[in-house]
Amino acid sequence: MKSPLEGIKVIDMTQVQSGPSCTQMLAWLGAEVIKIERPGAGDPTRDEMLDVEGLDSLYFLQLNSGKRSIELDGKSAQGKEIMTKLLKSADIFVENLHPGAVDAMGFSWEEAHKINPRLIYGTIKGFNADSPFAKVKAFEPVAQCAGGAAATTGWWEGEYNIPTQSGAALGDSNTGMHLVIGLMAALRLRDQTGEGSYVQQSMQDAVLNLCRVKLRDQLILEKVGALKHAPSYPANKGEKTVPRFGNAEGGQVLGWCYKCKGWESDPNAFVYIVLQNESKAFAEACVALGQPQWANDPKYNTPEARNLVKNEIYKGVEQYTITRDKFQVVDELAKAGVPCGPVLSMLDIEKDQSLYKCGTLVEVEQPKRGKFITIGCPPKFSNFTPNVKAAPLLGADTDAILGELGYTDAQIKEFRANKVVCK
């Protein structure tokens, strides 16, 4: 079986989540990924949130599948020499260190391009170079706040009317996936020009790209003077910027999250239901929900009318959902063509055998630890199955990688003695 990125070598000077998520995807697609790690320490996530003392954390394992690890002090003279050889032999270099860190080591885009004009240079920073925040270190919540997600997420009224970050890694893993797209495009461009590209992906941009519909809403609000599909409408018509949307669908259809049987003791006994605008689809939903009278009542039977009494509709729908468990609700409504889905907890997801069957969840044998569960490659291919492997132990491939670069056993021994590699 051929891999899409077979023969592509990636030098991975990333850490924590945004960069490693990018290079892990490249490894899943068949690239050889060599992870550069600090001698004696490695990626900071190796010892974060440990579940077993003395072993690499699940955080690290779930972001570094299938890579090779070399411990290397890239600041030392000999380390710079090794790094230069690695870049000469590579197709892609990826880094996400704080602004200026890699430049100070002597491996800026300009210098790397001189070393290897075919090298594609991928970098992740919190903000673009032209941003007033260009030199600011950005973590996940910072990116969500700067990219418009936090301001439009959460409740629009009451005690918890505060900007709220998503549980999804919109700033980190999302940025890594955006950079993958850029790197794939750069590889295709190199096929045509023979020259590598500099590909910068800011965390702010990646978050904002997923919030494009909120910019749409801002422009509508400025033009029309009111955001009629916002959950706070019509009670609040004086908003100057896009409000928080709570559990609203975000478009012109009515979507909401409803309590199901057992909600008193199960915080995830909920289901999400969307009432479509089309008359026929709405009428069929009304019958399935036990509210057939809504279909012919002018108070409910147009999208514009429903928008004015949406809170009343939400209460009516919940009269149905609260008497059934979430899976029963989905089973019944799906037969009527109603868009809906259960709120799945992480425990629900972990136990879902269908996710293992399709490779979304994978059980991996990890050296020293044994088996653990991780997320597999999201895209599914008809003629290629990504091989989700174990993550590397710290520095496990150091000697082998140095040997491949042409260094002798004596030179490798000297590097170790000088702590250029492997403290």
DAGI-V880884 format. One record per backbone hydrogen bond with DSSP energy under -1.0 kcal/mol. CO is the residue of the C=O (numbers start at 1). NH is the residue of the N-H. If there is no record, write none. Layout:
CO:NH, CO:NH
//
This chain:
3:6, 5:8, 8:32, 9:91, 9:92, 10:34, 11:94, 12:36, 13:96, 17:21, 18:22, 19:23, 20:24, 21:25, 22:26, 23:27, 24:28, 25:29, 26:31, 27:30, 29:5, 32:10, 33:68, 34:12, 35:70, 37:72, 38:41, 38:42, 43:46, 45:48, 46:57, 52:55, 57:61, 58:62, 60:63, 64:67, 68:35, 69:397, 70:37, 72:74, 73:76, 76:80, 77:81, 78:82, 79:83, 80:84, 81:85, 82:86, 83:87, 84:88, 85:89, 91:120, 92:11, 93:122, 94:13, 95:124, 98:101, 100:104, 102:107, 103:106, 108:112, 109:113, 110:114, 111:115, 112:116, 116:119, 117:196, 120:93, 121:199, 122:95, 123:201, 125:203, 126:204, 128:131, 131:134, 133:136, 139:143, 140:144, 141:145, 142:146, 143:147, 144:149, 144:150, 150:153, 150:164, 152:245, 153:164, 154:246, 158:161, 160:162, 168:170, 169:174, 172:176, 173:177, 174:178, 175:179, 176:180, 177:181, 178:182, 179:183, 180:184, 181:185, 182:186, 183:187, 184:188, 185:189, 186:190, 187:191, 189:193, 190:194, 197:121, 199:123, 201:125, 202:206, 203:207, 204:208, 205:209, 211:214, 211:215, 212:216, 213:217, 214:218, 215:219, 216:220, 217:221, 218:222, 219:223, 220:224, 221:225, 227:230, 230:233, 232:236, 245:248, 254:275, 256:273, 258:271, 260:263, 262:265, 262:266, 266:269, 268:270, 269:260, 270:343, 271:258, 272:341, 273:256, 275:254, 278:282, 279:283, 280:284, 281:285, 282:286, 283:287, 284:288, 285:289, 286:291, 287:290, 291:294, 292:295, 297:300, 297:301, 302:306, 303:307, 309:313, 310:314, 311:315, 312:316, 313:317, 314:318, 315:319, 317:320, 317:321, 318:322, 320:323, 321:324, 324:261, 325:329, 326:330, 327:331, 328:332, 329:333, 330:334, 331:335, 333:338, 334:337, 339:274, 341:272, 345:349, 346:350, 347:351, 349:352, 352:355, 353:357, 354:358, 355:360, 355:361, 360:376, 362:374, 364:372, 366:370, 367:369, 370:366, 372:364, 374:362, 390:66, 393:396, 395:398, 397:401, 398:402, 399:403, 400:404, 401:405, 402:407, 403:406, 408:412, 409:413, 410:414, 411:415, 412:416, 413:417, 414:418, 415:420, 415:421, 416:419, 420:73
//
